[in-house]
Amino acid sequence: MKILLAIILVGLMAMVLYSLIKGIVAFLKTTKIDLESGNSETVTEMQLLQNKAMFARIKYQALAIVVVAILLAMGGGRG
């Protein structure tokens, strides 16, 4: 059971990293578009993408915390 939870935890950590990178890329594109053109319609789309990526990151972080809490409740490092 602990091995399965550890695998799930690693997967969630990878998803957190993916969502973080996706959000940062959207942020950089938003900044670049805003500086070059000032087109607020495109900026709004990129901001929505950025928000979606950051909410996904928060969701995966919360799930990872739950998995860590379960592992700690099962005895953590003892075993």
C-alpha positions in Angstrom: 0.0 0.0 0.0 2.8 2.4 0.9 4.5 1.7 -2.5 1.3 2.5 -4.3 0.9 5.8 -2.4 4.5 6.7 -3.1 4.0 6.2 -6.8 0.8 8.2 -6.7 2.7 11.0 -4.8 5.4 11.1 -7.4 2.8 11.3 -10.2 1.1 14.2 -8.4 4.4 16.0 -7.9 5.0 15.6 -11.6 1.5 17.1 -12.4 2.3 20.0 -10.0 5.5 20.7 -11.9 3.7 20.5 -15.3 1.0 22.8 -14.2 3.5 25.3 -12.7 5.5 25.4 -15.9 2.4 25.7 -18.0 1.2 28.7 -15.9 4.6 30.4 -16.1 4.7 30.0 -19.9 1.2 31.5 -20.1 2.3 34.4 -17.8 5.4 35.1 -20.0 3.3 35.0 -23.1 0.8 37.4 -21.5 3.6 39.8 -20.6 5.1 39.6 -24.0 1.8 40.2 -25.8 0.9 43.1 -23.4 4.2 44.8 -24.0 4.2 44.4 -27.8 0.7 45.0 -28.8 -1.5 46.0 -25.9 -4.3 43.9 -27.3 -6.4 43.2 -24.2 -8.5 40.5 -25.9 -5.5 38.2 -26.4 -4.2 39.1 -22.9 -7.5 38.0 -21.4 -7.3 34.6 -23.1 -3.8 34.1 -21.8 -4.8 35.2 -18.3 -7.6 32.6 -18.3 -5.1 29.9 -19.4 -2.8 31.1 -16.6 -5.5 30.9 -14.0 -6.6 27.4 -15.1 -3.0 26.2 -14.9 -2.5 27.7 -11.4 -5.8 26.2 -10.1 -4.7 22.8 -11.5 -1.4 23.2 -9.6 -3.2 24.0 -6.4 -5.5 21.0 -6.9 -2.5 18.6 -7.4 -0.7 20.1 -4.4 -3.7 19.5 -2.2 -4.0 15.9 -3.4 -0.2 15.4 -2.8 -0.6 16.7 0.8 -3.5 14.3 1.4 -1.3 11.4 0.2 1.6 12.5 2.5 -0.9 12.7 5.4 -2.1 9.2 4.7 1.5 7.9 4.5 2.3 9.7 7.8 -0.8 8.2 9.4 0.3 4.7 8.3 3.6 5.0 10.1 5.7 7.1 7.8 9.4 6.2 7.9 9.0 3.3 10.4 8.8 -0.1 8.9 
